[in-house]
Amino acid sequence: MFTGIVAAIGKIESVQPLAGGLEAGVRLSIHAGGLPLADVALGDSIAINGACMTVVEKSASGFVVDVSRESLNCTVGLDTTTEVNLEKALTLAERLGGHLVSGHVDGLGVVRKFEAVGESWELVVEAPHELAKYLAFKGSIVVNGVSLTVNRVSDIGSGSALVCQFSINLIPHTIAMTTLKHLRVGGKVNLEIDLIARYVERMLSVAKAGA
């Protein structure tokens, strides 16, 4: 589990295809930046842009993970040399500064607006149709591994043509301490819905089916 509070900005330094042809994944060598690694062991989990990955090698300044083709198909930003948001797995002795995050990406959003508003920035993301029901005013959402609060939700259209956009206010600290500063209109982002919303939806659907 994670909190969505980015601990450091790292960088994917190399992307090497794994054996197995087109269906194989890749091995990423990541410079950890300011992320302390003294307490990280082989097999531990680290969230990379919101995707939970397992450490398979470690050095004083970085670590290596293997990313499956399935994970590559479901995420963005894990197949090229670029800066990434990093967070080590949560322990029970730490503060939950963001919200409970599993590190499992639920879908890809598209940036529709990213503009300065006063000292802050407004980020508007278009979410996949199937995630629309989990987004709520003042609810939580993870964008590229960052726990954020939804300020506004707009549902446009209906049925299969429904488009859901949500707006987030990014304070200067968030911009400075994460890779969200690099977002561009039209770019894709990793999204993870709120864990509690997922369970509520499941409970309601089972109750409805049994009624």
N, C-alpha and C positions, 0 to 999 in steps of 0.2 A: 504494500500500500504506500501511497504518497500523499502529499498535501497540496501540490500545485504551487508551492512557493519555490521558485527557482533558486538554487544554491550557487550556481556559477554558470558562466557562458564558456562552453568548450568549443572545440573545432574538430570536425572530421578531417583527418589529415590524409587518409588514403581509403580507397574503396577497391577491394579485391574480390573478383568473382569466385565463388566456391565451386568445387568440382561437381559436375552434374548437368552441365549444359544450360539451356535457356530456362529450365525450370528450377535451377539452383538459386540460392540467395547470394549474399555478399558478406565479406568480413570487413568490419570497420575498425580502423585504428583511430582513436580519439584522444586528442590532447585535452586533459581535464581542466585546464585553466586554473581557476582558484578553488576547485573542488578538492577538499582534503581526501586523500586515498589511504591514509594509514590504517583505518579500520575497515577497509574494503577487502574482502577475500574472494577467491575464485568461486563462482557460483552465485555471488550476490547480485541483486537487481539494482539497476540504475535506469531512471527514466530519461530518455533522449528525445527531446521535442514532444514529450508526452507519451512516448511508447516505451513500455517496460522491456528492458533487454538484460541478458545475463552476461556477466563478466567472465570471459574465457581466458584472458591473459591480462597481466597487470605490470606496470612499471612505476617508477617514482613519479612520473609526470603524466601518465595516461593509462588507458586500458583498451582492450579489444573486445568486440562483441560480434557474434554471428547473427545475421538478420535473414530470416527465411524469405522465400519468394512470396509467400502468403502475406507476411508482414509488409513487404515492399509494396504489394498490390493494394494494401489497405491504408497506407500512410504516405506522407510527402516529406521530403527533406532528409531521407536516410540513404540516398543513393548517389550523393555528390559531396565534394569537399566544400563544406560551408560551416558557419557558426551554428551551434545548437544549444538549447537550454538543457541543463543537467540538474538532476535531483536524485540523491540517494534514497533508498527505501526508508520509510518511517519506522522509528522504534517507539515502544510504548512510553519511553521516558521523555519524548519530545513534545513540544507544543504543536497543536493542530492549527497553524496559522491561516491556512486556506480552507479546504474542505477535503473530505475523504475521496481520494483519487485512486483508481485501480491501475492506471497505466495502460489500459486497453482502449485503443482508438475506435470510436464508434462510427466515424464517417469523416469525409473531407468537406470543409466549407470553402466558400469562395469570397475573397475580400471584395466588397462592393464600394467601400468608402474608407479612407484613412487620411484624416485631415486634422490639422492643429485647430484647437478651439481654446482660445486664451492660453493658459499655461499647460493645458492638457491636450489630449488627442482623442478624437472620436473614431472608433473602429466599428464598421458595419459589416457583418458577415452574413452571407446567404447560406443557410443550413440545408442539408438534404431533407427531402419531404418526410422521410420516416423518422427524423429526429424532432420534427416540429412540436409534437405533443409533449416533449420533455422540457421545452424551453418556457420559462415563466419570468415575469417581472420580478426583479430582485433575487432571482434564482442564481444558481452557480453553473458555470460552464468552464471547461478547460480548453484553451486555445494554445496549441503548440507547447503543452506542458505547463501553462500558466493558469492558475486559478483566478477566475474573473467573475464579476457580478454583472448580470444582465440588467441594463437600464431601460430597454424598450424592446418589445417584440411586435413585429408586424407580419400578419398573414395575408398574402396577396393571392387572389384567385381562389380556386376551389378544386376538389377532387384531385386527379393526377396532375393537374396544372398548378396546384398549390405551391407557392413559394414563400418560405419563411425567412425573414431577415431579423437579426437581433443586433442591438447597438450596445456598445461598451465604452465607458470612459476610462482612458488610460492616463494615470497620473505620471508626472515626470520621473518618479523613482522607478516605476514599472518599465518605462521606456528605456531608462539608463541601464537597468539590471537584467534585461532579457533581450532576446533577439527580435522581439516584436517591432523594434525600430526599423527593421529591414523589410517589413511588409509592403507590398505594392498592390494596387487595385488590379483585380483579375487573378492574383496569385491564390494558391490553395493553402489551407491550414488544417492541421489535425484537430479534431474535435472529440471530446469525451463528455457525455452527458452526466448529470448528477446521479450518483449511486442511489440515493434515496428515491429519486424520481423513477428510476428503473424498477425498484421493488414495488413502489406504489402502483405503477402501471400494471405489473404482473398480478398483484393481489386483486386489483379491480377487474382485470380481464377474466381471472379464474372465477371470481364471485359472480360476474355477469353470465359466464358460461353455465354456471350451476343453478342460476335462478330460473 
